[in-house]
């Protein structure tokens, strides 16, 4: 009986010592943001951290990244599906969703084409100069109190989309080169309308009705207004 009691006492002592010394059995471990689990001697990591020493941070979790419209978070940044942009994929990309196709080097912003100089239209497919081109204008030339009428036409420059040619037909045809500045304005650089006479130059424009007006000035003289009407 004494031997049995002694054996029970020995077993209880071993169990007590093993339990009380258990914290000392884990090797020294740097768990960074986590804590050592004294039962398993493994780092218990907080939400958003993983790895043997809790050394890996999941930025998507720790920064509470919320990717909308089907976006997925990768390394703290939203990877948006086609048609959505923004930090959280919160903005609809109208250029994609509406299949906007900007031609001739145009770029799409918020579903609208921003065209390069010389082009216009919803998809930048139209040339500025096209609305000027016509072979049957009536040209009213007003110089001071005098008004004279001629036939006229406006043609395309063969190699430059930002240039047009203004023609006035009397008994012979006179031609002026003009440079387009915007969709509706142009300038006539200094040049001779009639060979051997003083040069002319001046601004011009076209209105919503297709009426083209150019004001030509000769050095030392009052300007004359040329109005091209279809």
C-alpha positions in Angstrom: 0.0 0.0 0.0 2.9 2.4 0.8 4.5 1.6 -2.5 1.2 2.4 -4.4 0.9 5.8 -2.6 4.5 6.6 -3.3 4.0 5.8 -7.0 0.9 8.0 -7.2 2.8 10.8 -5.5 5.6 10.5 -8.0 3.2 10.6 -11.0 1.4 13.7 -9.6 4.8 15.5 -9.1 5.9 14.8 -12.6 2.5 16.1 -14.0 2.7 19.2 -11.8 6.3 20.0 -12.8 5.7 19.5 -16.5 2.6 21.8 -16.3 4.4 24.6 -14.3 7.4 24.5 -16.6 5.6 24.4 -19.9 6.2 28.2 -20.7 9.9 27.5 -20.5 9.8 24.8 -23.1 9.2 27.2 -26.1 12.3 28.6 -27.8 12.7 32.4 -27.8 10.8 33.5 -30.9 10.2 37.0 -32.4 6.5 37.0 -33.4 6.6 40.7 -34.5 3.0 41.8 -34.2 1.9 38.4 -32.9 2.3 36.5 -29.6 3.8 33.1 -28.9 1.2 30.4 -28.2 2.7 28.6 -25.1 0.6 25.5 -25.9 2.0 25.0 -29.4 5.1 27.2 -29.3 3.8 28.8 -32.6 3.2 32.5 -33.3 -0.5 33.5 -33.1 -0.8 36.3 -35.7 -3.3 39.1 -35.6 -5.8 39.6 -38.4 -4.0 40.6 -41.6 -0.7 39.1 -40.7 0.7 35.6 -41.5 4.0 33.7 -41.7 6.1 31.8 -39.2 6.9 35.1 -37.3 3.8 37.0 -38.5 6.2 38.8 -40.8 3.8 39.0 -43.8 1.2 41.8 -43.9 -1.9 41.4 -46.0 -2.4 45.1 -47.0 -5.8 44.3 -48.3 -6.9 43.4 -44.8 -4.9 45.8 -42.7 -5.8 48.8 -44.8 -9.5 47.6 -45.1 -9.4 47.9 -48.9 -12.9 47.6 -50.4 -12.8 47.0 -54.1 -16.2 47.6 -55.7 -17.8 46.5 -58.9 -16.1 43.1 -59.0 -12.6 44.4 -58.4 -10.1 42.3 -56.5 -7.4 43.5 -54.0 -3.8 42.6 -54.7 -1.1 43.9 -52.3 -3.4 46.6 -51.0 -4.4 47.9 -54.5 -7.6 47.2 -56.3 -7.4 45.4 -59.7 -10.5 46.7 -61.5 -12.4 44.8 -64.2 -12.8 46.4 -67.7 -15.0 49.4 -67.6 -14.2 50.6 -64.0 -11.4 52.8 -62.7 -10.6 54.6 -59.4 -8.9 53.6 -56.2 -11.7 51.3 -55.3 -13.0 50.6 -58.8 -15.9 53.0 -57.9 -15.9 55.0 -61.2 -17.4 53.7 -64.4 -15.1 54.2 -67.4 -17.5 55.5 -70.0 -14.9 55.2 -72.7 -14.9 51.4 -72.2 -18.5 50.9 -71.3 -19.8 52.9 -74.3 -17.2 51.4 -76.6 -16.0 54.9 -77.7 -13.6 54.7 -80.6 -11.7 58.0 -81.2 -10.1 58.1 -84.6 -7.1 60.0 -86.1 -5.2 60.1 -82.8 -8.1 61.3 -80.6 -8.3 60.3 -77.0 -11.4 59.5 -74.9 -12.1 61.2 -71.6 -15.3 60.5 -69.7 -16.9 59.0 -72.8 -16.1 62.0 -75.1 -13.4 62.2 -77.8 -10.8 64.9 -77.5 -9.6 65.4 -81.1 -6.2 66.4 -82.4 -6.0 69.7 -84.3 -7.6 69.4 -87.7 -10.2 66.9 -86.7 -13.7 67.1 -85.1 -16.9 65.1 -84.7 -18.0 62.7 -82.0 -15.3 60.2 -83.1 -12.8 62.7 -84.6 -13.5 61.3 -88.0 -14.2 64.6 -89.7 -11.7 67.2 -90.9 -12.0 70.8 -89.9 -11.5 71.8 -93.5 -14.3 69.7 -94.9 -17.1 72.1 -94.0 -15.3 74.9 -96.0 -15.0 72.9 -99.2 -17.5 73.9 -101.9 -17.3 74.8 -105.6 -20.1 77.2 -105.9 -19.9 80.2 -103.6 -21.1 83.7 -104.3 -18.4 86.1 -103.0 -19.5 89.6 -101.9 -16.4 91.9 -101.7 -17.0 95.1 -99.7 -14.3 97.7 -99.8 -15.5 100.9 -98.1 -18.8 101.9 -99.8 -18.3 99.7 -102.8 -19.7 96.2 -103.1 -18.9 93.8 -105.9 -19.9 90.2 -106.5 -17.9 87.3 -107.9 -18.0 83.6 -108.2 -15.8 81.7 -105.8 -14.8 78.3 -104.4 -12.8 76.9 -101.5 -10.6 73.9 -102.1 -8.4 71.7 -100.1 -4.6 72.0 -99.9 -3.1 68.9 -101.4 -0.7 68.0 -98.6 -1.8 69.8 -95.4 -5.1 69.2 -93.6 -4.7 72.5 -91.8 -4.7 74.6 -95.0 -7.4 75.6 -97.5 -7.4 77.7 -100.6 -9.7 80.6 -101.2 -10.5 81.2 -104.9 -12.2 84.3 -106.4 -13.2 84.1 -110.1 -13.5 87.3 -112.1 -12.3 87.1 -115.7 -9.4 85.1 -114.2 -9.1 83.1 -111.0 -7.3 84.5 -108.0 -6.2 82.2 -105.2 -5.2 82.7 -101.5 -3.7 80.2 -99.1 -5.2 80.1 -95.6 -4.1 78.3 -92.4 -6.8 76.8 -90.2 -6.4 77.9 -86.5 -9.4 76.2 -85.0 -12.5 74.4 -86.4 -14.1 77.7 -87.3 -11.3 80.2 -87.7 -8.4 80.7 -90.0 -5.8 83.3 -91.1 -4.5 84.4 -94.5 -0.8 85.0 -94.2 0.7 87.9 -96.1 0.7 87.1 -99.8 -0.1 88.6 -103.2 -3.7 88.3 -104.4 -2.7 89.8 -107.7 0.9 89.4 -108.8 2.8 92.7 -108.7 0.3 94.4 -106.4 0.8 94.9 -102.6 0.3 91.8 -100.4 -2.8 91.1 -98.4 -3.4 89.3 -95.1 -6.1 88.9 -92.5 -8.4 86.7 -90.3 -11.3 84.6 -91.4 -14.1 82.4 -90.0 -17.0 80.2 -90.9 -20.4 80.4 -89.1 -23.0 77.7 -88.3 -24.7 78.3 -91.7 -21.5 77.7 -93.6 -20.9 81.4 -94.5 -17.2 82.1 -94.8 -15.9 85.6 -94.0 -12.4 86.9 -94.5 -11.1 90.4 -93.9 -8.1 91.3 -96.0 -5.9 94.3 -95.5 -3.4 95.8 -97.8 -0.7 97.9 -96.2 -1.8 101.5 -96.1 -5.3 100.7 -97.3 -8.6 100.1 -95.5 -9.6 96.4 -95.2 -12.0 94.7 -97.6 -14.4 92.1 -96.4 -14.9 88.9 -98.6 -18.1 87.0 -97.8 -18.5 83.5 -99.3 -22.1 82.4 -99.4 -23.4 79.1 -100.8 
